[in-house]
Amino acid sequence: MTAPTFQGIDPTTGEEFGDQFSEMSASDVSGLVSKAVAAKSAFANTTPKVRAAALRAIGAAIEESREKLIEVTMRETALPNARLSGELSRTVFQLEQFAKLVESGAHYQAIIDRPDPNWVPAPRPDIRRANQALGVVGIFAASNFPFAFSVIGGDSASALAAGCPVVVKAHPSHPNTCRIMHKAVVAGLAKVGISADVFALVEGVNPEITHWIASHPDITAIGFTGSGKVGKILMDISSKREVPIPVFAEMGSLNPVFFTPKALAGKAGDLAKAAIDSATLGSGQFCTKPGILILPTGSEGDAFVTEIESYLAMIAVAPLLNKGISERFSSAVTELSKNSTLKIFAGKATDNGFGVRPTVFVVDWADAFKNSELLEEHFGPTTVIIRADFAKFLDVAGKLEGQLTASLHVTEGEGQSQDVSNLIDALSQLAGRVIMNGFPTAVAVTAAMQHGGQFPASSTHTTSVGLDAIYRFLRPVAYQNFIDALLPPALQESNPLEINRVTNG
């Protein structure tokens, strides 16, 4: 029987185009996992220099495909050239950052405690500990970042840097992009003599593929960036396995932004425009989109809302990434618009393909938490404005679930305010990243970045952006009283890898 096929879809028209892609079967997926398992030991044992060279070679291969990638991805996503060009550069940059980390050997976190007969409370044996690769990792590509969170985005890059083979599920919203990117990754690996089996691409639209990957007994961890619905499905599959595995799921967020009355004084108009620009960036399809704006009652907040209404009326956005996202967004906006307690502002409609109309809802604090749908993430160009007395801001924060980010706009003179200090403390309990006088949309690829928050924003407290993302796919192993020659190179007495280690504290 011939396997079913599917094609890429142009979001601006809703029409199929490009190559025909065959739907993979359960046996296809199992075969790819088996090949990855066969290659995992050799890959895990590559030296830091070889693995760093592989990451750099992948980056170079991606650069060689830049022009073709951007051309194809623009058609598959309706994202503009400038956005995709920057995102592709970010993707190559994060590969280089992981290469530098691996090259340094810091990811081993090697610790050596030599024998000490006088150690209290008892003599200490020779104990040496270092991180090692977790095993074969299943990665699920995201729709909204076709480069930075897709086939060789942050999840896959950090897994490869850790020494883990990757089985990545291509996103059906950009299948042509995924295939070109996979080809570049395999070409990069080949340049340093690493088997293509280390990086497998699973193609298909069948939702069962998610179960086949996550439940396969040889998959040892999951990396996922996407909706809370799918993230929770992956967590459920993991918990029901004979041997549960970690699921590192970044599942989206409302990313509340609080504005004090003093912050708005004289700047309400500028801040309102900046807030709408952030909420509609990428047609509102960012997991860091500001989905709630908490404004004080009074004239400062009134001026902000007035500016929102007039500014939004001039704005149209590009079509959404796929039909499902567009339909869910439109359905949610339609249902919320039936609520008589909400004030509704709308922008210009985009009628072609998967186009939608940007929409803002305004609600009083007293009514905000009566409608659960209002305070759920809606992927697309919308945000909710909550009006509350400044004295109630802490109460609003206390009602919110875990977030990827939380932002606060204040003035310099409010630095010593107890109300502001208490609010910052509350926001730090909710979110993985707390932002002052800014908006959450941009995420920097840096060592200090934390992209992950309290549940339901994330399934764990780990980060999916930045160098620490690698530690999701490593586990520490201690070796006690070992013959030196049988120790991993990172722990041998001669330090053949020439890495920094902690010895006797």
C-alpha positions as CSV (number, residue, x, y, z in Angstrom):
1,M,0.0,0.0,0.0
2,T,1.3,3.4,-1.0
3,A,1.8,5.8,2.0
4,P,-0.4,8.9,2.1
5,T,1.2,12.1,1.0
6,F,1.0,15.8,2.0
7,Q,2.4,19.1,0.8
8,G,3.4,22.5,2.2
9,I,0.7,25.2,2.3
10,D,1.1,28.9,1.4
11,P,-0.6,30.8,4.3
12,T,-1.3,33.8,2.1
13,T,-3.6,31.7,-0.2
14,G,-4.3,28.5,1.7
15,E,-3.1,26.5,-1.4
16,E,-0.8,23.5,-1.4
17,F,2.6,23.7,-3.2
18,G,6.0,22.1,-3.5
19,D,7.1,18.5,-3.0
20,Q,4.9,15.6,-2.0
21,F,5.9,14.2,1.4
22,S,5.2,10.6,2.3
23,E,3.5,10.0,5.6
24,M,5.9,7.9,7.8
25,S,4.6,4.8,9.6
26,A,5.2,3.5,13.0
27,S,7.7,1.1,11.6
28,D,9.5,3.9,9.8
29,V,9.8,5.8,13.1
30,S,11.0,2.7,15.0
31,G,13.6,2.1,12.4
32,L,15.0,5.6,12.7
33,V,15.1,5.3,16.5
34,S,17.0,2.0,16.2
35,K,19.6,3.5,13.9
36,A,20.1,6.3,16.4
37,V,20.5,3.9,19.2
38,A,23.2,2.0,17.3
39,A,25.1,5.3,16.8
40,K,24.6,6.7,20.3
41,S,27.7,5.4,22.0
42,A,30.1,6.4,19.3
43,F,28.5,9.9,19.2
44,A,28.5,10.3,23.0
45,N,32.2,9.4,23.1
46,T,33.3,12.0,20.5
47,T,35.8,14.4,21.9
48,P,34.8,18.0,22.7
49,K,36.9,19.2,19.7
50,V,35.1,16.8,17.3
51,R,31.7,17.6,18.6
52,A,32.4,21.4,18.4
53,A,33.6,21.0,14.9
54,A,30.4,19.1,14.0
55,L,28.3,22.0,15.4
56,R,30.3,24.5,13.4
57,A,30.1,22.4,10.2
58,I,26.3,22.3,10.6
59,G,26.2,26.1,10.9
60,A,28.4,26.4,7.8
61,A,26.1,24.1,5.8
62,I,23.1,26.1,6.9
63,E,24.7,29.3,5.7
64,E,25.4,27.7,2.4
65,S,21.6,27.0,2.1
66,R,20.6,30.5,3.4
67,E,19.2,31.9,0.2
68,K,17.2,28.8,-0.7
69,L,16.0,28.4,3.0
70,I,14.7,31.9,3.2
71,E,13.0,31.7,-0.2
72,V,11.1,28.5,0.7
73,T,10.3,29.4,4.3
74,M,8.8,32.8,3.3
75,R,6.3,31.0,1.1
76,E,5.6,28.3,3.8
77,T,5.2,30.7,6.7
78,A,4.3,34.2,5.3
79,L,7.0,35.5,7.6
80,P,9.1,38.4,6.0
81,N,12.6,38.2,4.7
82,A,14.1,40.4,7.4
83,R,12.6,38.3,10.2
84,L,13.7,35.0,8.7
85,S,17.2,36.3,7.9
86,G,17.7,37.4,11.5
87,E,16.3,34.1,12.8
88,L,18.6,32.1,10.6
89,S,21.5,34.1,11.9
90,R,20.4,33.4,15.4
91,T,20.2,29.6,14.6
92,V,23.8,29.6,13.4
93,F,24.9,31.8,16.3
94,Q,23.5,29.4,18.9
95,L,25.3,26.5,17.2
96,E,28.5,28.4,17.6
97,Q,27.8,29.2,21.2
98,F,27.2,25.5,22.0
99,A,30.4,24.7,20.1
100,K,32.4,27.0,22.3
101,L,30.8,25.6,25.4
102,V,31.5,22.0,24.4
103,E,35.1,22.9,23.3
104,S,35.8,24.3,26.8
105,G,34.6,21.1,28.4
106,A,32.6,23.1,31.0
107,H,29.5,21.0,30.2
108,Y,31.1,18.0,31.9
109,Q,31.1,19.9,35.2
110,A,33.9,17.5,36.2
111,I,34.6,17.2,40.0
112,I,37.4,15.2,41.5
113,D,37.5,14.3,45.3
114,R,40.7,12.4,45.9
115,P,41.0,9.9,48.8
116,D,41.3,11.4,52.3
117,P,41.8,9.1,55.3
118,N,41.2,12.0,57.7
119,W,37.9,13.1,56.1
120,V,35.1,13.7,58.7
121,P,32.9,11.9,59.5
122,A,34.6,8.9,57.8
123,P,37.5,8.4,55.4
124,R,36.8,9.5,51.9
125,P,37.3,7.2,48.9
126,D,38.4,8.5,45.5
127,I,35.2,9.8,43.9
128,R,35.0,11.5,40.5
129,R,31.9,12.9,38.8
130,A,31.1,14.2,35.3
131,N,28.1,14.6,33.1
132,Q,27.4,12.2,30.3
133,A,24.9,12.2,27.4
134,L,21.4,11.1,28.3
135,G,20.7,9.0,25.2
136,V,18.5,9.3,22.1
137,V,16.3,12.4,22.4
138,G,12.9,13.0,20.7
139,I,12.5,16.6,19.5
140,F,9.3,18.2,18.2
141,A,9.7,21.2,15.9
142,A,7.8,24.4,16.6
143,S,5.6,26.1,14.0
144,N,6.4,29.7,14.9
145,F,10.2,29.7,14.6
146,P,10.9,27.6,11.5
147,F,14.7,27.9,12.1
148,A,15.4,28.8,15.8
149,F,13.0,26.3,17.3
150,S,12.5,23.8,14.5
151,V,14.6,21.0,13.0
152,I,18.0,22.3,14.3
153,G,16.7,24.9,16.7
154,G,17.7,25.3,20.3
155,D,16.3,22.0,21.5
156,S,18.1,19.9,18.8
157,A,21.3,22.0,19.0
158,S,21.6,21.6,22.8
159,A,20.9,17.8,22.5
160,L,23.6,17.4,19.9
161,A,26.0,19.5,21.9
162,A,25.3,17.1,24.8
163,G,26.3,14.1,22.7
164,C,22.7,12.8,22.2
165,P,21.4,11.5,18.9
166,V,18.2,13.3,17.8
167,V,15.0,12.1,16.3
168,V,13.2,15.2,15.3
169,K,9.5,15.5,14.2
170,A,9.3,17.9,11.3
171,H,6.5,20.5,11.6
172,P,3.9,20.0,8.9
173,S,3.5,23.8,8.6
174,H,6.9,24.1,7.0
175,P,7.9,20.6,5.6
176,N,10.0,21.9,2.8
177,T,12.0,24.1,5.2
178,C,12.4,21.1,7.5
179,R,13.8,18.9,4.8
180,I,16.3,21.5,3.5
181,M,17.5,22.1,7.1
182,H,17.8,18.4,7.8
183,K,19.9,18.0,4.6
184,A,22.2,20.7,5.9
185,V,22.6,19.1,9.3
186,V,23.5,15.7,7.8
187,A,26.0,17.4,5.4
188,G,27.6,19.2,8.4
189,L,27.9,15.9,10.4
190,A,29.4,14.1,7.4
191,K,32.2,16.7,7.1
192,V,33.6,15.5,10.5
193,G,32.8,11.9,9.9
194,I,29.7,11.5,12.0
195,S,27.0,9.2,10.9
196,A,23.7,10.6,9.5
197,D,21.9,8.2,11.9
198,V,22.7,10.6,14.7
199,F,20.1,13.0,13.3
200,A,16.8,11.6,12.0
201,L,13.9,13.5,10.5
202,V,10.3,12.1,10.9
203,E,7.8,13.5,8.4
204,G,4.0,13.3,8.6
205,V,0.8,14.9,9.7
206,N,-0.6,11.9,11.6
207,P,-1.0,12.9,15.3
208,E,-0.1,9.3,16.2
209,I,3.5,10.1,15.3
210,T,3.7,12.1,18.6
211,H,2.8,8.9,20.5
212,W,5.2,6.7,18.5
213,I,8.2,8.9,19.3
214,A,7.4,9.7,22.9
215,S,6.5,6.1,23.9
216,H,9.4,4.4,22.1
217,P,11.4,2.6,24.8
218,D,14.7,3.8,23.4
219,I,13.8,7.5,23.6
220,T,15.3,8.8,26.8
221,A,14.0,12.4,26.8
222,I,11.7,14.8,25.0
223,G,12.3,18.4,23.9
224,F,9.1,20.3,22.9
225,T,8.2,23.9,22.2
226,G,4.5,24.4,21.4
227,S,1.0,24.4,22.8
228,G,0.0,23.4,26.4
229,K,-2.4,20.8,24.9
230,V,0.4,18.9,23.1
231,G,2.9,19.5,25.9
232,K,0.5,17.9,28.4
233,I,-0.1,14.9,26.1
234,L,3.7,14.3,26.0
235,M,3.9,14.5,29.8
236,D,1.0,12.0,30.1
237,I,2.7,9.6,27.6
238,S,5.9,9.8,29.5
239,S,4.3,9.2,32.9
240,K,2.6,6.0,31.6
241,R,5.7,4.5,30.1
242,E,7.2,1.5,31.8
243,V,10.2,3.7,32.3
244,P,9.1,7.3,32.5
245,I,11.4,9.9,30.9
246,P,11.8,13.7,31.3
247,V,9.7,15.9,29.1
248,F,11.2,19.4,28.7
249,A,8.2,21.2,27.3
250,E,7.9,24.9,26.8
251,M,4.2,25.4,26.5
252,G,3.5,29.1,26.1
253,S,2.4,31.8,28.4
254,L,0.4,35.0,29.0
255,N,3.5,37.0,29.9
256,P,1.7,39.7,32.0
257,V,2.9,43.3,31.8
258,F,2.2,45.6,34.7
259,F,2.3,49.4,34.4
260,T,2.4,51.7,37.5
261,P,0.5,55.0,37.4
262,K,3.8,56.9,37.6
263,A,5.3,54.9,34.7
264,L,2.4,55.9,32.5
265,A,2.4,59.6,33.4
266,G,3.4,61.5,30.3
267,K,4.3,58.3,28.4
268,A,1.0,56.4,28.2
269,G,0.8,56.9,24.4
270,D,4.3,55.7,23.6
271,L,3.9,52.7,25.9
272,A,0.6,51.8,24.4
273,K,2.1,51.7,20.9
274,A,5.0,49.7,22.1
275,A,2.7,47.2,23.8
276,I,0.6,46.7,20.6
277,D,3.8,46.4,18.5
278,S,5.0,43.6,20.8
279,A,1.6,41.9,20.9
280,T,1.3,41.9,17.1
281,L,4.9,41.1,16.3
282,G,5.0,38.0,14.1
283,S,1.2,38.3,14.0
284,G,1.1,37.5,17.7
285,Q,2.6,34.1,17.2
286,F,5.4,34.3,19.9
287,C,5.3,32.3,23.1
288,T,6.6,35.5,24.7
289,K,3.8,37.7,23.4
290,P,2.4,40.0,26.1
291,G,-1.0,38.4,26.4
292,I,-2.1,40.5,29.4
293,L,-1.6,44.2,30.1
294,I,-2.4,45.3,33.7
295,L,-3.3,49.0,33.8
296,P,-4.2,51.2,36.7
297,T,-7.5,52.8,36.9
298,G,-7.5,56.6,36.6
299,S,-6.5,59.1,33.9
300,E,-3.1,57.5,33.1
301,G,-4.7,54.2,32.3
302,D,-7.5,55.9,30.4
303,A,-4.9,57.6,28.1
304,F,-3.2,54.3,27.5
305,V,-6.5,52.6,26.5
306,T,-7.5,55.5,24.2
307,E,-4.2,55.3,22.4
308,I,-4.6,51.5,22.0
309,E,-7.9,51.9,20.3
310,S,-6.8,54.5,17.8
311,Y,-3.4,52.8,17.1
312,L,-4.8,49.3,16.7
313,A,-7.4,50.5,14.2
314,M,-4.5,51.2,11.7
315,I,-2.9,47.8,12.1
316,A,-3.1,44.7,9.9
317,V,-1.0,41.6,10.4
318,A,0.3,38.9,8.1
319,P,-1.6,35.6,7.8
320,L,-1.2,33.1,10.6
321,L,1.1,30.1,10.1
322,N,-1.5,27.5,9.4
323,K,-5.2,26.8,9.1
324,G,-5.5,25.3,12.6
325,I,-4.0,28.3,14.3
326,S,-6.1,30.7,12.2
327,E,-9.4,28.8,13.0
328,R,-8.6,28.5,16.7
329,F,-7.8,32.2,17.0
330,S,-10.9,33.3,15.1
331,S,-13.1,31.0,17.1
332,A,-11.7,32.3,20.4
333,V,-12.2,35.9,19.4
334,T,-15.7,35.2,18.3
335,E,-16.6,33.6,21.6
336,L,-15.0,36.3,23.7
337,S,-16.8,39.0,21.7
338,K,-20.1,37.7,23.0
339,N,-19.1,38.7,26.6
340,S,-20.9,41.9,27.5
341,T,-18.4,42.8,30.2
342,L,-15.6,43.3,27.7
343,K,-14.7,46.4,25.7
344,I,-13.4,45.3,22.3
345,F,-11.0,47.1,19.9
346,A,-10.1,45.7,16.5
347,G,-7.6,46.4,13.8
348,K,-7.7,45.8,10.1
349,A,-8.8,42.4,8.7
350,T,-6.5,40.3,6.5
351,D,-8.9,38.4,4.4
352,N,-6.6,36.2,2.2
353,G,-5.4,32.8,3.2
354,F,-5.1,32.3,6.9
355,G,-5.6,36.0,7.6
356,V,-7.2,37.3,10.8
357,R,-8.1,40.7,12.5
358,P,-6.0,41.9,15.5
359,T,-8.2,42.3,18.5
360,V,-7.8,43.7,22.0
361,F,-10.2,43.1,24.9
362,V,-10.5,45.4,27.9
363,V,-11.9,44.1,31.2
364,D,-12.2,45.4,34.8
365,W,-10.4,43.5,37.5
366,A,-13.7,42.5,39.2
367,D,-14.7,40.6,36.0
368,A,-11.3,39.4,34.7
369,F,-11.1,36.0,36.4
370,K,-14.8,35.1,35.9
371,N,-14.1,33.9,32.3
372,S,-11.3,31.3,32.1
373,E,-11.2,31.6,28.3
374,L,-10.1,35.3,28.7
375,L,-7.0,34.3,30.6
376,E,-5.8,31.5,28.3
377,E,-3.1,31.9,25.7
378,H,-4.6,32.7,22.3
379,F,-1.9,32.2,19.7
380,G,-2.3,35.2,17.4
381,P,-2.6,39.0,17.4
382,T,-4.6,39.7,20.6
383,T,-4.0,40.8,24.1
384,V,-6.2,41.5,27.2
385,I,-6.1,44.7,29.2
386,I,-7.0,44.4,32.8
387,R,-8.0,47.6,34.6
388,A,-7.3,47.5,38.3
389,D,-6.4,49.9,41.1
390,F,-2.7,50.0,41.7
391,A,-3.2,48.7,45.2
392,K,-4.7,45.6,43.7
393,F,-1.8,44.7,41.4
394,L,-0.4,42.3,43.9
395,D,-3.8,40.5,44.0
396,V,-3.8,40.3,40.2
397,A,-0.4,38.7,40.3
398,G,-1.6,36.3,42.9
399,K,-4.3,35.0,40.6
400,L,-2.0,34.2,37.7
401,E,-0.6,30.8,36.8
402,G,3.1,30.2,36.0
403,Q,4.6,32.3,33.2
404,L,7.6,32.3,30.9
405,T,8.0,36.1,31.6
406,A,6.5,38.9,33.7
407,S,7.2,42.5,33.1
408,L,6.9,45.7,35.1
409,H,7.0,49.3,34.0
410,V,8.1,51.7,36.8
411,T,9.9,55.0,37.2
412,E,13.4,55.5,38.7
413,G,11.8,57.0,41.8
414,E,9.8,53.9,42.5
415,G,12.8,51.8,43.3
416,Q,12.3,52.0,47.0
417,S,8.6,51.5,46.9
418,Q,7.4,48.6,49.1
419,D,4.4,48.0,46.7
420,V,6.8,47.7,43.8
421,S,9.2,45.5,45.7
422,N,6.4,43.2,46.8
423,L,5.1,43.0,43.2
424,I,8.6,42.1,41.8
425,D,8.9,39.4,44.5
426,A,5.5,38.0,43.5
427,L,6.4,38.0,39.8
428,S,9.7,36.2,40.4
429,Q,7.6,33.4,42.0
430,L,5.6,33.1,38.8
431,A,8.0,33.6,35.9
432,G,11.4,32.4,34.8
433,R,12.3,35.9,33.5
434,V,11.3,39.2,35.1
435,I,11.6,42.3,32.9
436,M,11.7,45.9,33.9
437,N,10.6,48.7,31.6
438,G,10.5,46.5,28.5
439,F,8.4,44.0,26.7
440,P,9.0,40.2,26.6
441,T,9.0,39.4,23.0
442,A,12.7,39.3,22.3
443,V,14.7,36.4,23.8
444,A,18.5,36.7,23.8
445,V,20.7,33.6,23.2
446,T,23.0,34.1,26.1
447,A,24.4,32.2,29.1
448,A,22.2,34.1,31.6
449,M,19.0,33.6,29.7
450,Q,16.1,31.7,31.4
451,H,13.4,30.6,29.0
452,G,11.1,28.5,31.1
453,G,8.8,29.2,34.0
454,Q,6.5,27.7,36.5
455,F,3.8,25.2,35.2
456,P,1.8,25.5,33.0
457,A,4.3,27.7,31.1
458,S,6.9,24.9,31.3
459,S,7.0,21.3,32.4
460,T,10.2,21.8,34.3
461,H,12.3,24.7,35.7
462,T,15.0,24.3,33.0
463,T,15.6,26.7,30.1
464,S,15.2,26.0,26.4
465,V,17.2,29.0,25.4
466,G,20.8,29.8,26.2
467,L,23.8,27.6,27.1
468,D,22.2,26.0,30.1
469,A,19.7,24.3,27.7
470,I,22.4,21.6,27.3
471,Y,22.0,20.4,30.8
472,R,18.5,19.0,30.1
473,F,20.2,16.3,28.1
474,L,23.1,15.4,30.4
475,R,23.2,13.4,33.6
476,P,25.9,13.2,36.3
477,V,27.6,9.9,36.9
478,A,30.1,9.3,39.8
479,Y,33.0,6.8,39.6
480,Q,34.4,5.5,42.9
481,N,37.9,4.0,43.3
482,F,38.4,3.5,39.6
483,I,41.5,2.4,37.8
484,D,42.6,5.6,36.1
485,A,42.8,4.1,32.6
486,L,39.1,3.0,32.9
487,L,37.8,6.4,33.8
488,P,36.1,8.7,31.3
489,P,38.7,11.1,29.8
490,A,37.1,14.0,31.5
491,L,38.1,12.5,34.9
492,Q,41.4,10.9,34.2
493,E,44.4,12.1,36.3
494,S,46.3,13.4,33.3
495,N,43.3,15.5,32.1
496,P,43.7,14.5,28.4
497,L,40.8,16.8,27.4
498,E,42.6,19.8,29.0
499,I,39.4,21.0,30.7
500,N,38.8,22.9,33.9
501,R,37.9,20.7,36.8
502,V,37.1,21.2,40.5
503,T,39.5,19.1,42.6
504,N,39.1,18.6,46.4
505,G,36.7,21.6,46.5
